[in-house]
Amino acid sequence: MIRFVVLCLLLLPIVGFSQDDFLNEKPPIFPDCEGVEINALQRCFDKNVYTLIYEKFEVPQKILDEKYKGQIAVLFEVDVTGTFKVIYVDGIYKELKDETKRVFSDFPKIIPATYNGRNTFKQYAISIQIPLVKQEPITQDLKTEKQVSKLEEVSKQEFDRVNKGLQAYDNKRFSSELNIQFIHSDYAQFDRAMNLLGTNSHTASKPFLYSEVSKYYDFESQHKALLKNTETWAGKKLWNEHLVQVQGKDYWFIIDPVFDLQIGKDTEADFSSTYNNTRGFVVQGGLGKKFNFYSAVFESQGRFADYVNRYAESLKAFGPDPAIIPGRGIAKRFKTDSYDYPVAEAYLSYSPGNFLNIQFGHGKNFIGDGYRSLLLSDVTSPHPFLKLNTKFWKLKYTNTFMWMKDVRDEVVQDKAFLTKYVANHYLSWNVSKRFNLGLFESVLWTNSNDRGFDVNYLNPIIFYRAIEFETGQGAGNALLGATAKYKFSDNVNAYAQFILDEFSLSDIKGGEKSWKNKYGYQIGIKYYNAFKVDNLFLQLEYNRVRPYTYSHNTIVLNYAHNNQSLAHLWGANFSELILIGRYCLNRWFADARFIFGNRGLDFNNGTDNFNYGGDIYRVEGDRPFDTGVEIGQGIKTKSFYGNLQAGYVVNPASNLKLFTDITVRNFDPNATTTTTFSNNTVWFNFGLRTDLFNWYFDF
């Protein structure tokens, strides 16, 4: 019986609606419509609605100033008490929507509509013309066929309303949750602003978000200062603007072409010239205030200086492809002596609150204040990552989870590259206005026992070293590190890093220079507006890493990806001194970099096949001795790298630069093998480049 009653209650509304055409129904009635013939009641109602709108509607001053012409679509109802209620308003300006709601809230109560003699509600659709005019009654009852026509009319205008909703592009990227492309020379331009005494910034975890840097550096005014005075569309696109820039109320996006067109000459090479030919595009934008996206696709062919080509081919992956271009990715052969290397980078960035940013994508990250990083660098190929940046009080906490590949022949399984996983924690603490301290930990593991991405390492706070012991010491490779920075003044600060791969206190006390003491350190100093010259930046940095650091006693658990180090591109067993100078004036820029190095390389000559600790991909057990381990052991090699570059920023919006540079490289080992020999290079280069990432040719 209960089921029968429920079924009847469900069917009654359907039956009632289907009989609507045969029942007595009246529209709502304004006081001056009483006594009007029933067939004229609807038109009388319509007339009163439009009259009240015309009398009460006050067009906001902003709309008058902008001389807007259009219409507002309104859905409203008169309820069973005779009260007007707005259900939906569609208009370009929030001010127009608010005014529409205010006007209808000011309508008087009237006699409600009746349905079969009983009070009922009625819904209507209307449009209000702007500028305001005394419109003819065209109000439509949403329960009639005429209302359907009106909705169709409104729907057909939706595309035009979207077009009319476009706004002038106003550089929303400068305050967005997008990354500022990590380029050392570009970061130097706002590095001082972030390191002033008293700032609560955190400068080691890179790349930075525009939203965090914009608190210290005025991107908008700097951009405007570089604009050229041009009125033509072509002139604006060439010198000042993005190729495509679209902005609406709650969205924006920009599209730019990408070029890296270079021609050069290596004086020691047996081929005629070097070149690079990159074409691509980059798309970036935002939906709302907290969600942003970025995507870049590159198609490239190139032939570099001879030492770069040889290094690229030494990184060769399993399979037919001849090389891995340093920092970019696997390359196939192009023609007879060049490479074809496509690359794609992308990420999504979302900040649910002011304290948290979440990114998921395919790209690179960096930890440190120096030119090099001993913790996590951007010298390797792009890779998948998930990153969480949490900032509050004096702390910034970065969690980075990465998916890496070991592409060597000896670890390939079923012709597929071996997957490695990395989880990093980095905690930055501003101890005082001058002093910052950072703590770093990392663990790397593979799919041993089919465990895949081990959920043990998803915990964002726990110490990885303890987890490594729980899962088995051979199951992962953990590293610990620390950073520090001290601001002597607004113009001078010093920084440092320390990386610890393995530590044996007894061996340190023994003083026998055990191989187990696997560590490295970095110290550096930065000088802004050097010698009171605005925009002159100087940097001095020293890096030293002991043999066998970043390597492991298993073949796969080295701190590397795509045959390239995740930290310093030299691997281990080296010391290095770097001098850098940068200067910019308006759109002109100049950079100088000098690197002096000592490192130890392996012989691998059939007689001496020992691992001397520089190649982090080699197993530690191949070492020639356990004590007396020193930096530079093996083939002692001195190197010098110098690079001078000057150029002009063609378009600051897309970071398109015209440049020329010269590289001088002297590589002087004290023994010669088939892969290690003395080499002197002078490499001239000239090109047009959309600057989006760092090239590292200083190996």
C-alpha positions as CSV (number, residue, x, y, z in Angstrom):
1,M,0.0,0.0,0.0
2,I,2.8,2.4,0.9
3,R,4.6,1.7,-2.5
4,F,1.3,2.5,-4.3
5,V,0.9,5.9,-2.5
6,V,4.5,6.8,-3.3
7,L,4.0,5.9,-7.0
8,C,0.9,8.1,-7.2
9,L,2.8,11.1,-5.6
10,L,5.5,10.6,-8.2
11,L,3.1,10.5,-11.1
12,L,0.9,13.4,-10.1
13,P,3.3,16.2,-11.1
14,I,3.8,14.5,-14.5
15,V,0.1,14.2,-15.1
16,G,-0.5,17.7,-13.9
17,F,2.1,19.1,-16.3
18,S,0.8,17.2,-19.2
19,Q,-2.6,18.6,-18.7
20,D,-1.3,22.2,-18.4
21,D,-2.8,23.4,-21.7
22,F,-6.3,22.5,-20.6
23,L,-6.3,24.2,-17.2
24,N,-7.1,27.8,-16.2
25,E,-3.8,29.7,-15.7
26,K,-3.2,33.4,-15.3
27,P,0.1,35.4,-15.3
28,P,1.1,37.6,-12.3
29,I,-1.0,40.8,-12.2
30,F,0.3,44.4,-11.4
31,P,-2.2,46.7,-9.7
32,D,-2.9,48.7,-12.9
33,C,-3.6,45.4,-14.8
34,E,-6.6,44.4,-12.7
35,G,-9.7,44.4,-14.8
36,V,-7.8,43.9,-18.0
37,E,-9.1,41.2,-20.3
38,I,-7.4,37.8,-19.6
39,N,-5.8,37.7,-23.1
40,A,-4.1,41.0,-22.4
41,L,-2.8,40.3,-18.9
42,Q,0.5,38.9,-20.1
43,R,1.3,42.0,-22.2
44,C,0.3,44.3,-19.4
45,F,2.7,42.4,-17.1
46,D,5.5,42.7,-19.7
47,K,4.9,46.4,-20.1
48,N,5.1,47.0,-16.3
49,V,8.3,45.0,-16.0
50,Y,10.1,47.0,-18.7
51,T,8.7,50.3,-17.4
52,L,10.1,49.6,-13.9
53,I,13.4,48.6,-15.3
54,Y,13.6,51.8,-17.4
55,E,12.7,53.9,-14.4
56,K,14.8,52.2,-11.7
57,F,17.9,51.0,-13.7
58,E,21.0,53.2,-13.2
59,V,23.8,52.4,-15.6
60,P,27.1,52.3,-13.7
61,Q,29.6,55.0,-14.5
62,K,32.2,52.5,-15.6
63,I,29.9,51.2,-18.3
64,L,29.2,54.8,-19.5
65,D,32.9,55.7,-19.5
66,E,33.7,52.6,-21.6
67,K,30.8,53.3,-24.0
68,Y,29.7,49.7,-23.8
69,K,26.9,48.5,-26.1
70,G,25.2,45.2,-25.5
71,Q,22.6,43.5,-23.5
72,I,22.0,41.7,-20.2
73,A,20.1,38.3,-20.3
74,V,17.9,37.8,-17.2
75,L,16.0,34.8,-15.9
76,F,13.6,35.7,-13.1
77,E,10.5,34.4,-11.4
78,V,7.5,35.7,-9.5
79,D,6.9,33.4,-6.6
80,V,3.6,32.3,-4.9
81,T,3.7,35.4,-2.7
82,G,4.0,37.8,-5.7
83,T,7.7,38.6,-5.0
84,F,10.2,39.0,-7.8
85,K,13.4,36.9,-7.6
86,V,16.3,36.9,-10.0
87,I,17.5,33.4,-10.9
88,Y,20.3,34.1,-13.3
89,V,22.0,37.1,-14.9
90,D,24.4,37.0,-17.8
91,G,26.4,40.1,-18.6
92,I,30.0,41.2,-19.3
93,Y,30.4,43.5,-16.3
94,K,29.9,42.5,-12.7
95,E,28.5,46.1,-12.1
96,L,25.7,45.4,-14.6
97,K,24.8,42.1,-12.9
98,D,24.7,43.7,-9.5
99,E,22.5,46.6,-10.7
100,T,20.1,44.2,-12.4
101,K,19.7,42.3,-9.1
102,R,19.2,45.5,-7.2
103,V,16.5,46.7,-9.6
104,F,14.5,43.5,-9.3
105,S,14.8,43.4,-5.6
106,D,13.1,46.8,-5.6
107,F,10.1,45.7,-7.6
108,P,6.8,45.8,-5.6
109,K,4.9,42.7,-4.6
110,I,2.1,41.9,-7.0
111,I,-0.7,39.4,-7.3
112,P,1.0,36.0,-8.0
113,A,0.1,33.8,-11.0
114,T,-2.6,31.3,-10.6
115,Y,-2.8,27.7,-11.8
116,N,-6.2,26.1,-11.7
117,G,-7.2,28.8,-9.2
118,R,-4.2,28.3,-6.9
119,N,-1.2,30.6,-6.5
120,T,1.9,29.4,-8.3
121,F,5.2,30.7,-9.4
122,K,6.1,31.8,-13.0
123,Q,9.5,32.1,-14.6
124,Y,10.5,34.5,-17.4
125,A,13.4,35.4,-19.6
126,I,14.1,38.9,-20.8
127,S,17.0,41.0,-22.2
128,I,17.9,44.5,-21.1
129,Q,19.5,46.7,-23.8
130,I,22.5,48.8,-22.9
131,P,22.5,51.8,-23.4
132,L,19.2,51.8,-21.7
133,V,16.1,52.3,-23.9
134,K,12.4,52.0,-23.3
135,Q,12.0,48.6,-24.7
136,E,8.9,46.9,-26.2
137,P,7.4,44.2,-24.1
138,I,9.0,40.9,-25.1
139,T,9.1,39.1,-21.7
140,Q,8.7,35.4,-22.2
141,D,7.0,32.8,-20.0
142,L,9.5,30.0,-19.5
143,K,6.7,27.4,-19.7
144,T,5.6,28.4,-23.2
145,E,6.9,27.6,-26.6
146,K,7.7,31.3,-27.0
147,Q,10.1,31.0,-24.1
148,V,11.9,28.2,-25.8
149,S,12.4,30.5,-28.8
150,K,13.8,33.2,-26.5
151,L,16.3,30.8,-24.9
152,E,17.4,29.7,-28.4
153,E,17.9,33.4,-29.2
154,V,19.9,33.9,-26.1
155,S,21.9,30.8,-26.7
156,K,22.8,31.8,-30.3
157,Q,24.2,35.0,-28.9
158,E,26.5,33.2,-26.5
159,F,29.5,33.1,-28.8
160,D,29.2,36.8,-29.5
161,R,29.0,37.5,-25.8
162,V,32.2,35.5,-25.3
163,N,33.9,37.6,-27.9
164,K,32.6,40.8,-26.4
165,G,34.0,39.6,-23.0
166,L,37.6,39.9,-24.2
167,Q,39.7,42.4,-22.4
168,A,42.9,44.2,-23.1
169,Y,45.9,42.0,-22.1
170,D,47.5,43.4,-19.0
171,N,50.4,41.0,-18.3
172,K,48.7,38.7,-15.8
173,R,51.7,36.4,-16.1
174,F,53.7,38.8,-13.9
175,S,51.5,38.0,-10.8
176,S,50.6,34.4,-11.7
177,E,51.5,31.0,-10.3
178,L,53.7,30.3,-13.3
179,N,57.4,29.7,-13.0
180,I,59.9,32.3,-14.1
181,Q,62.0,30.4,-16.7
182,F,65.2,29.5,-14.9
183,I,68.0,31.2,-16.7
184,H,71.0,32.3,-14.7
185,S,71.5,35.6,-16.4
186,D,67.9,36.5,-16.2
187,Y,67.6,35.6,-12.5
188,A,70.6,37.8,-11.7
189,Q,68.4,40.8,-12.7
190,F,66.1,40.4,-9.7
191,D,68.4,38.4,-7.4
192,R,69.4,41.5,-5.5
193,A,65.8,42.6,-4.8
194,M,65.1,39.2,-3.2
195,N,68.2,39.3,-1.1
196,L,67.9,42.8,0.5
197,L,68.3,42.9,4.3
198,G,65.0,42.3,6.0
199,T,63.3,40.3,3.2
200,N,61.7,37.0,4.2
201,S,62.4,35.4,0.8
202,H,63.8,31.9,0.1
203,T,66.0,31.9,-2.9
204,A,67.4,28.3,-3.1
205,S,64.4,26.3,-4.4
206,K,64.1,27.2,-8.1
207,P,62.4,28.0,-10.4
208,F,60.6,30.8,-8.7
209,L,56.9,31.7,-9.1
210,Y,56.1,35.1,-10.6
211,S,53.8,35.6,-7.6
212,E,56.6,35.2,-5.0
213,V,59.1,37.4,-6.9
214,S,56.7,40.1,-7.7
215,K,56.6,41.1,-4.0
216,Y,60.2,42.3,-4.4
217,Y,60.6,43.1,-8.1
218,D,58.3,45.2,-10.3
219,F,58.1,43.2,-13.5
220,E,55.5,45.5,-15.0
221,S,57.5,48.7,-14.7
222,Q,60.7,46.9,-15.9
223,H,58.8,45.6,-18.9
224,K,57.3,49.0,-19.7
225,A,60.7,50.6,-19.6
226,L,61.9,48.3,-22.3
227,L,59.0,48.9,-24.7
228,K,59.6,50.4,-28.1
229,N,57.4,53.2,-29.5
230,T,55.7,51.5,-32.4
231,E,52.1,51.6,-33.6
232,T,52.0,48.9,-36.2
233,W,50.7,45.4,-35.5
234,A,53.9,43.8,-36.9
235,G,56.1,46.3,-34.9
236,K,54.3,45.5,-31.6
237,K,54.6,41.7,-32.2
238,L,58.3,41.9,-33.1
239,W,59.5,44.2,-30.3
240,N,57.0,44.3,-27.5
241,E,54.2,41.7,-27.4
242,H,53.5,38.0,-27.4
243,L,52.4,36.7,-30.8
244,V,48.9,35.7,-29.4
245,Q,47.6,37.2,-26.1
246,V,44.0,36.7,-25.1
247,Q,42.4,37.7,-21.8
248,G,38.9,37.5,-20.5
249,K,37.4,38.0,-17.1
250,D,38.6,34.8,-15.5
251,Y,41.1,33.5,-18.0
252,W,44.1,34.4,-20.1
253,F,46.6,32.7,-22.3
254,I,49.6,33.6,-24.5
255,I,51.3,31.8,-27.4
256,D,54.8,32.5,-28.7
257,P,57.0,30.9,-31.3
258,V,60.3,29.5,-30.2
259,F,63.5,29.9,-32.1
260,D,67.1,28.9,-31.5
261,L,68.9,29.6,-34.8
262,Q,72.7,29.5,-34.4
263,I,75.6,29.3,-36.7
264,G,79.2,29.0,-35.6
265,K,82.7,27.7,-36.1
266,D,84.9,25.4,-34.0
267,T,88.4,26.1,-35.1
268,E,89.7,22.7,-34.1
269,A,86.9,20.6,-35.7
270,D,87.2,18.9,-39.1
271,F,83.7,19.9,-40.2
272,S,82.9,23.3,-41.7
273,S,80.6,24.9,-39.1
274,T,78.4,24.4,-36.1
275,Y,74.8,25.1,-36.1
276,N,71.5,24.7,-34.2
277,N,68.0,24.9,-35.7
278,T,65.2,24.9,-33.1
279,R,61.6,25.7,-33.9
280,G,58.7,25.3,-31.6
281,F,56.1,27.1,-29.6
282,V,55.2,27.8,-26.0
283,V,51.7,28.2,-24.6
284,Q,51.1,29.5,-21.1
285,G,48.0,30.9,-19.3
286,G,45.7,30.9,-16.3
287,L,42.2,29.9,-15.4
288,G,41.1,32.0,-12.4
289,K,43.7,33.4,-10.1
290,K,45.3,30.3,-8.8
291,F,45.6,27.8,-11.6
292,N,48.1,28.1,-14.4
293,F,49.5,26.0,-17.2
294,Y,52.6,25.9,-19.4
295,S,53.6,23.8,-22.4
296,A,56.6,24.1,-24.8
297,V,57.5,21.9,-27.7
298,F,60.8,22.0,-29.5
299,E,62.0,20.4,-32.7
300,S,65.7,20.7,-33.2
301,Q,68.6,19.7,-35.4
302,G,72.2,20.6,-34.6
303,R,75.9,20.1,-34.7
304,F,78.0,21.5,-32.0
305,A,81.6,22.1,-31.2
306,D,83.6,18.8,-31.5
307,Y,84.1,18.4,-27.8
308,V,80.3,18.7,-27.2
309,N,79.5,16.2,-30.0
310,R,82.0,13.7,-28.5
311,Y,80.5,14.2,-25.0
312,A,76.9,13.8,-26.4
313,E,77.9,10.5,-28.0
314,S,79.6,9.3,-24.8
315,L,76.1,9.6,-23.2
316,K,74.5,7.3,-25.8
317,A,71.5,5.3,-24.7
318,F,70.7,1.7,-25.4
319,G,69.4,1.3,-29.0
320,P,70.3,2.8,-32.4
321,D,70.2,6.5,-31.4
322,P,73.8,7.9,-31.4
323,A,73.7,10.5,-28.6
324,I,72.1,12.3,-25.8
325,I,72.3,16.1,-26.1
326,P,73.4,17.4,-22.7
327,G,70.5,18.9,-20.8
328,R,68.0,18.1,-23.6
329,G,67.5,14.4,-24.4
330,I,68.0,11.5,-26.7
331,A,69.0,12.4,-30.2
332,K,68.8,10.5,-33.5
333,R,71.1,10.9,-36.4
334,F,70.4,13.8,-38.8
335,K,72.2,13.6,-42.1
336,T,75.7,12.3,-41.5
337,D,77.2,14.3,-38.7
338,S,74.3,16.1,-37.0
339,Y,71.6,15.3,-34.4
340,D,67.8,15.6,-34.3
341,Y,66.6,16.0,-30.8
342,P,62.9,16.8,-30.0
343,V,62.0,18.0,-26.5
344,A,58.7,18.8,-24.8
345,E,58.2,20.4,-21.4
346,A,55.0,21.2,-19.6
347,Y,53.4,21.6,-16.1
348,L,50.3,22.5,-14.2
349,S,50.6,24.9,-11.3
350,Y,47.9,25.4,-8.6
351,S,48.0,27.3,-5.4
352,P,45.0,26.4,-3.2
353,G,46.1,29.0,-0.7
354,N,48.8,31.6,-0.1
355,F,51.0,29.1,1.7
356,L,51.0,26.2,-0.8
357,N,51.8,25.7,-4.5
358,I,51.5,22.3,-6.3
359,Q,53.1,21.5,-9.6
360,F,52.9,18.4,-11.8
361,G,54.7,18.3,-15.0
362,H,57.7,17.4,-17.2
363,G,60.7,19.6,-16.7
364,K,63.6,20.4,-14.3
365,N,64.3,21.8,-10.9
366,F,67.2,23.3,-9.0
367,I,68.2,23.7,-5.4
368,G,70.9,26.2,-4.4
369,D,72.0,29.9,-4.6
370,G,75.0,29.2,-6.8
371,Y,75.8,28.6,-10.5
372,R,76.2,24.9,-9.7
373,S,74.2,22.8,-7.3
374,L,75.6,19.8,-5.4
375,L,72.0,18.9,-4.3
376,L,69.7,19.0,-7.4
377,S,70.6,20.7,-10.6
378,D,69.1,21.4,-14.1
379,V,72.0,19.9,-16.1
380,T,70.2,16.7,-17.0
381,S,67.2,16.1,-19.4
382,P,63.6,17.1,-18.5
383,H,61.8,14.4,-16.5
384,P,58.3,13.9,-14.9
385,F,58.0,15.5,-11.4
386,L,55.5,16.4,-8.7
387,K,56.5,19.4,-6.5
388,L,54.9,20.9,-3.4
389,N,56.2,24.2,-2.1
390,T,54.9,25.2,1.3
391,K,55.7,28.6,2.8
392,F,54.7,30.0,6.2
393,W,56.3,32.0,8.9
394,K,60.1,32.0,8.2
395,L,60.0,28.6,6.5
396,K,59.7,27.3,3.0
397,Y,59.5,23.5,2.5
398,T,59.9,21.9,-0.9
399,N,58.9,18.3,-1.6
400,T,59.9,17.0,-5.1
401,F,59.1,13.6,-6.4
402,M,60.7,12.6,-9.7
403,W,60.7,9.8,-12.2
404,M,64.1,9.1,-13.8
405,K,65.5,6.7,-16.4
406,D,68.7,4.7,-16.6
407,V,69.3,4.2,-20.3
408,R,72.4,2.1,-20.4
409,D,72.6,-1.3,-22.2
410,E,73.5,-3.2,-19.0
411,V,70.3,-2.2,-17.2
412,V,67.7,-2.3,-20.0
413,Q,64.9,-4.8,-19.4
414,D,63.0,-6.2,-22.3
415,K,64.3,-3.3,-24.5
416,A,62.8,-0.8,-22.1
417,F,64.8,1.8,-20.1
418,L,65.0,1.2,-16.3
419,T,62.8,3.5,-14.2
420,K,64.3,5.1,-11.1
421,Y,62.4,7.2,-8.5
422,V,63.7,10.1,-6.5
423,A,62.1,11.9,-3.5
424,N,63.6,15.1,-2.2
425,H,62.9,17.2,0.9
426,Y,64.3,20.7,1.2
427,L,63.6,22.9,4.2
428,S,64.7,26.6,4.1
429,W,64.7,28.6,7.3
430,N,65.3,32.3,7.6
431,V,67.0,32.2,11.0
432,S,67.5,36.0,11.0
433,K,67.4,39.0,8.6
434,R,70.9,38.0,7.5
435,F,71.2,34.3,7.9
436,N,69.4,31.4,6.1
437,L,69.8,27.7,6.8
438,G,68.6,24.9,4.6
439,L,68.4,21.1,5.2
440,F,68.2,18.6,2.3
441,E,67.6,14.9,2.1
442,S,67.0,12.7,-0.9
443,V,66.4,9.0,-1.6
444,L,66.6,7.2,-4.9
445,W,65.2,3.7,-5.5
446,T,64.2,1.4,-8.3
447,N,61.4,-1.1,-8.9
448,S,63.0,-3.8,-6.9
449,N,60.6,-6.5,-5.8
450,D,58.0,-4.8,-8.1
451,R,57.3,-2.2,-5.5
452,G,57.2,0.7,-8.1
453,F,56.8,4.1,-6.5
454,D,57.2,3.3,-2.8
455,V,54.5,4.9,-0.8
456,N,56.9,5.0,2.2
457,Y,58.6,8.0,0.6
458,L,55.4,9.9,0.1
459,N,55.5,11.1,3.7
460,P,56.4,14.8,3.3
461,I,58.1,15.1,6.7
462,I,59.7,11.8,7.8
463,F,63.5,11.3,7.5
464,Y,64.3,9.2,4.5
465,R,67.3,7.6,6.1
466,A,65.1,5.8,8.6
467,I,62.8,4.7,5.8
468,E,65.8,3.4,3.8
469,F,66.7,1.1,6.7
470,E,63.1,-0.1,7.1
471,T,63.0,-1.1,3.4
472,G,66.5,-2.5,3.3
473,Q,69.7,-0.6,2.8
474,G,70.2,-2.0,-0.6
475,A,66.7,-0.9,-1.6
476,G,67.6,2.8,-1.9
477,N,70.4,5.4,-2.0
478,A,69.9,8.2,0.5
479,L,71.8,11.5,0.5
480,L,71.9,14.3,3.1
481,G,72.8,17.9,2.5
482,A,72.7,21.4,3.9
483,T,72.8,25.0,2.6
484,A,73.5,28.3,4.1
485,K,73.4,32.0,3.1
486,Y,74.6,35.1,4.9
487,K,73.8,38.7,3.8
488,F,76.6,41.0,4.6
489,S,74.7,43.9,3.1
490,D,72.1,44.7,0.4
491,N,74.8,44.2,-2.2
492,V,76.9,41.3,-0.9
493,N,76.0,37.9,0.3
494,A,77.8,34.6,0.7
495,Y,76.3,31.1,0.2
496,A,77.4,27.5,0.8
497,Q,76.3,23.9,0.2
498,F,77.3,20.5,1.7
499,I,76.4,17.1,0.3
500,L,76.9,13.9,2.3
501,D,76.5,10.6,0.5
502,E,78.2,8.4,3.0
503,F,79.9,9.1,6.3
504,S,82.2,7.1,8.5
505,L,83.4,8.8,11.6
506,S,86.0,6.2,12.4
507,D,87.5,6.5,8.9
508,I,87.7,10.3,9.3
509,K,89.4,10.0,12.7
510,G,91.8,7.4,11.2
511,G,93.0,10.1,8.8
512,E,93.6,7.6,6.0
513,K,91.4,9.3,3.4
514,S,88.9,6.4,3.2
515,W,86.8,6.0,0.1
516,K,83.8,5.9,2.4
517,N,84.1,9.7,3.1
518,K,81.8,10.6,0.2
519,Y,81.0,14.3,0.4
520,G,81.3,17.6,-1.3
521,Y,81.0,21.3,-0.6
522,Q,80.4,24.6,-2.3
523,I,81.2,28.2,-1.1
524,G,80.5,31.3,-3.0
525,I,79.9,35.0,-2.9
526,K,77.7,37.4,-4.9
527,Y,78.3,41.1,-5.4
528,Y,75.4,43.2,-6.8
529,N,75.8,46.7,-8.3
530,A,79.5,45.9,-8.1
531,F,81.8,48.9,-7.6
532,K,78.7,51.1,-7.5
533,V,77.9,50.3,-11.1
534,D,74.2,49.6,-11.4
535,N,73.2,46.2,-12.8
536,L,76.8,44.9,-12.7
537,F,76.8,41.5,-11.0
538,L,79.9,39.5,-10.0
539,Q,80.1,36.0,-8.6
540,L,82.9,33.8,-7.3
541,E,82.2,30.1,-6.5
542,Y,84.3,27.1,-5.5
543,N,83.1,23.5,-5.7
544,R,84.8,20.4,-4.4
545,V,83.5,16.8,-4.5
546,R,85.3,13.7,-3.3
547,P,85.6,10.6,-5.4
548,Y,82.7,8.1,-5.4
549,T,80.1,10.7,-4.2
550,Y,76.7,10.2,-5.8
551,S,77.6,6.6,-6.9
552,H,76.5,3.4,-5.3
553,N,77.6,-0.2,-4.7
554,T,74.8,-1.4,-7.0
555,I,74.7,-0.7,-10.7
556,V,71.5,1.3,-10.8
557,L,71.3,3.4,-7.6
558,N,73.4,6.3,-8.7
559,Y,72.2,9.9,-8.5
560,A,71.7,10.4,-12.2
561,H,69.2,10.4,-15.1
562,N,69.7,9.8,-18.8
563,N,73.4,9.2,-18.3
564,Q,73.8,12.7,-16.7
565,S,74.3,13.7,-13.1
566,L,71.4,15.1,-11.1
567,A,73.8,17.3,-9.3
568,H,77.1,18.7,-10.7
569,L,77.6,17.8,-14.4
570,W,81.2,16.7,-13.7
571,G,80.0,13.9,-11.4
572,A,82.6,13.6,-8.6
573,N,86.3,13.6,-8.0
574,F,86.9,17.2,-8.9
575,S,87.6,20.7,-7.6
576,E,86.4,23.8,-9.5
577,L,86.7,27.6,-9.3
578,I,84.1,29.8,-11.2
579,L,84.2,33.5,-11.9
580,I,81.1,35.1,-13.4
581,G,80.3,38.7,-14.4
582,R,77.0,39.9,-15.8
583,Y,75.8,43.4,-16.9
584,C,72.7,44.7,-18.6
585,L,71.6,48.1,-19.8
586,N,68.1,48.5,-21.2
587,R,67.9,45.8,-23.8
588,W,71.6,45.2,-24.1
589,F,73.4,42.5,-22.0
590,A,76.9,41.0,-21.6
591,D,78.0,37.9,-19.7
592,A,81.5,36.5,-18.9
593,R,82.2,33.1,-17.3
594,F,85.6,31.6,-16.5
595,I,86.0,28.1,-14.9
596,F,89.2,26.5,-13.7
597,G,89.0,22.8,-12.8
598,N,91.0,19.8,-11.6
599,R,89.5,16.4,-11.9
600,G,90.4,12.7,-12.0
601,L,89.3,10.5,-14.8
602,D,89.4,6.7,-15.4
603,F,92.0,5.1,-17.7
604,N,89.8,2.2,-19.1
605,N,92.7,1.2,-21.3
606,G,92.5,-2.6,-20.9
607,T,95.3,-2.6,-18.4
608,D,94.0,-0.2,-15.8
609,N,90.2,-0.5,-15.7
610,F,89.7,0.7,-12.1
611,N,87.0,3.1,-11.0
612,Y,88.8,6.2,-9.7
613,G,85.6,7.9,-8.5
614,G,84.7,10.4,-11.1
615,D,82.1,8.4,-13.1
616,I,79.1,8.2,-10.8
617,Y,77.6,5.4,-13.0
618,R,80.4,3.0,-12.1
619,V,80.0,0.6,-9.2
620,E,82.1,1.5,-6.2
621,G,83.5,-2.0,-5.9
622,D,85.7,-1.5,-8.9
623,R,88.0,1.0,-6.9
624,P,91.7,0.4,-6.9
625,F,92.2,1.0,-3.2
626,D,90.2,1.8,0.0
627,T,92.4,4.4,1.6
628,G,94.5,7.2,0.4
629,V,91.6,8.4,-1.8
630,E,92.2,11.9,-3.0
631,I,90.5,14.4,-5.4
632,G,92.1,14.2,-8.8
633,Q,93.2,10.6,-8.6
634,G,93.3,8.7,-11.8
635,I,94.1,10.7,-14.9
636,K,94.8,14.1,-13.4
637,T,93.2,16.6,-15.7
638,K,93.4,20.4,-15.7
639,S,90.7,22.3,-17.6
640,F,89.8,25.8,-18.4
641,Y,86.6,27.1,-19.8
642,G,85.9,30.7,-20.8
643,N,82.8,32.1,-22.4
644,L,82.1,35.7,-23.4
645,Q,78.6,36.6,-24.6
646,A,76.9,39.8,-25.6
647,G,73.5,40.5,-27.1
648,Y,70.3,42.4,-27.5
649,V,66.8,41.5,-26.2
650,V,64.7,41.7,-29.3
651,N,61.4,41.0,-27.5
652,P,61.3,41.1,-23.7
653,A,57.8,39.5,-23.7
654,S,58.9,36.2,-25.3
655,N,62.6,36.6,-24.2
656,L,63.9,36.5,-27.8
657,K,67.6,37.5,-27.9
658,L,70.1,38.2,-30.6
659,F,73.6,37.2,-29.4
660,T,77.1,36.4,-30.2
661,D,79.6,34.5,-28.1
662,I,83.1,33.0,-28.0
663,T,84.1,29.9,-26.0
664,V,87.7,28.9,-25.2
665,R,88.2,25.5,-23.7
666,N,91.5,23.9,-22.8
667,F,91.4,20.3,-21.6
668,D,94.8,18.9,-20.4
669,P,95.0,15.4,-19.0
670,N,98.3,14.0,-17.8
671,A,97.7,10.7,-19.7
672,T,96.2,9.9,-23.1
673,T,93.6,7.2,-23.9
674,T,91.2,6.6,-26.7
675,T,88.6,8.7,-24.9
676,T,90.7,11.1,-22.9
677,F,93.2,13.4,-24.7
678,S,94.4,16.9,-24.8
679,N,92.0,19.3,-26.6
680,N,92.0,23.0,-27.2
681,T,88.8,24.6,-28.6
682,V,87.9,28.0,-29.8
683,W,84.2,28.2,-30.7
684,F,82.6,31.2,-32.2
685,N,78.8,31.5,-32.3
686,F,76.1,33.8,-33.5
687,G,72.4,33.4,-33.2
688,L,68.8,34.3,-32.5
689,R,67.4,32.5,-29.5
690,T,64.2,32.4,-27.4
691,D,65.9,32.0,-24.1
692,L,63.9,29.5,-22.0
693,F,66.6,27.3,-20.3
694,N,70.2,27.0,-19.4
695,W,72.8,25.5,-21.8
696,Y,75.7,23.9,-20.0
697,F,78.7,23.4,-22.3
698,D,81.3,23.8,-19.5
699,F,82.2,20.2,-19.0
